[in-house]
Amino acid sequence: MQETQFSFSKEYEAAQKRQAWLSVLTQQSSALLQYESQLKAESYDLLRTPEIGMAMVKGKTAGEGQIFNVGEVTITRSAVRLKSGEVGFGYLIGRDKKASELIALADAYLQSENAENWQKTVIEPLRLKLLAEKEALAAKVQTTKVDFFTMVRGED
């Protein structure tokens, strides 16, 4: 029983890591283009050619309550298989077929034996760029911050 729990936590940790790198890849899909030659250096098979479709976005009022349909968004998806057998998937909001394929390739490489190198050379620089962009946006928003306060009159 303990062996199963250990295996489950290992799988959970791997899924969290994959979620993290896919999040970085989709948020930095335009910056991923600079790694195109590196990602396409080896041959691979397209399992699903990049295709554009729609997905329904769901929401909840104030994060709780009944789920409702907010609307549809355009998404692009693709899937690739490396010659070594790893399968990668690329999904992103928008209509960028090239970025979808590059995300799928990066996802596959990050599951390969050379994952640590890909983590250092692709994901870490993109993650740092994403953090810098978020900090710059937060600083820009901070300049427009208004502090509201209530003044107490000297009356009883």
N, C-alpha and C positions, 0 to 999 in steps of 0.2 A: 504494500500500500504506500509506503514512504517513497519507494522508487517511482511510482506513478506521479506522486505529488512533485517530486523533484523534476521529473520530465515536464510536467505541466508548467512549472515556474520557469523552466528553461525556454519552453516554447513561448510563454507569455513575454519573457524578456526579449526574445528574438523578434516577436511581433511589435513590441514597443520601439525597438531600434529601427525596424523597417518603417513604421509609421513616422518616426522622426525624420528619416532621410527622405521619404516621399513628400513630407510636408515641406521640407527645405527645397526639394527639386521643383515642386509645383509653384511655390511662391517665388522662386528665382528662375523660372523657365526661360526668360529672355536672356539672363546672364549665362545660362547653360550652353548657349550657342557658341561661346568661346571654347568649349571643350569638345565641339563636334568632331574634329579630326581625331582626337584622342579616343573618343567613344566609338567611332566608326572604323578604327584601325583594324579590328578583326572582323572576319565575316560572321554573319548571323542570319537567322531565318526570321522572316516576318510571319508570325502566327496570325496576327490580325493587323492588316494594313491600317494606317491611321485613318480614322473615320470620324465624321462629325455627326453629333446627335443632340438630343435634348434630355434633360433630367429635371424632375420635379423637385423643387426646394420646399421643405416643410419647416414649419416654425411653431412656436408656442408663445402665447401672450405672457410677457414678463418671465419667460423661461419655465413656466408651469402651466398646468391646465391641459385642455384639449389640443391635440395636434391639428393644424390646418395647413392647407397648401398655400404657400406664399406666391409661387409662380414658377415658370420654367426658365432654365438657363441652358445655354449652348455649351456642350462639352465635346472634347476630342479625346479619343482613346486609341490605344494600340497595344500590341503584345509582341514580344520578340523572344527567341530562344538562341542562346549562344551555342557554339559548337560543343562546348563542354557540358551542355544540358541545362544550365540555369535559365529559368523563364522570368522575364521582367514585364511589368505592366506600367503603362503610362496613361494617366487620366488627368485632364486639367480643364478648367473653365475657360471657354473661348474657342477659337477656331484656328489653332496653331498646330498643324499636322507634324511639322518638323520637330517642334518642342515635345510633342507627345511621344514621338519615336525616340528622342534622346532621353527622355525620362525613363522610358521602358528599358533602354539599353543600360542606363546608369543603375536602375533597379536590379537588373540581371547581374551586372558586374559586382554590385555590392553584396550579392549572395554567393559570389564565387570564392575560390581559395585566396585570391588576391584582394579581398574586400578591404583589408586594412589600408592598403596603398590607395585605393579609390576613395576611402573615407578621408584620408589626409589630403589628397590632391584635388578632389572635387567637392565633397560635401563640406569639409571644414571651411574652405574659403567662401563658399556660397552662404554658409550659416553665419559667418562673421559679417559678410556684406548685408545679409538680411537684418541682423541685429543693429548694424550701423544705420540702416535705413529706418528702422523702427525708432531708434533713439533720436534721429534727426526729426522725424515726424512728431514725436512726443515733445521735443524742444520747441518746434514750430507752434504746436497747439498750446503749449504752456504760455507763449507770449500773448495769447488772446484770452487767458484765464481771467475771470472776473470773480473777486471775492465778495460775497454778499454777507453783510452782517447787520444786526439789529442794534441800534443805539438805544440805550435805556435813558429815558428822561429822568430828571431828578425828582419826579413826583412819587408820592406814596399811594 
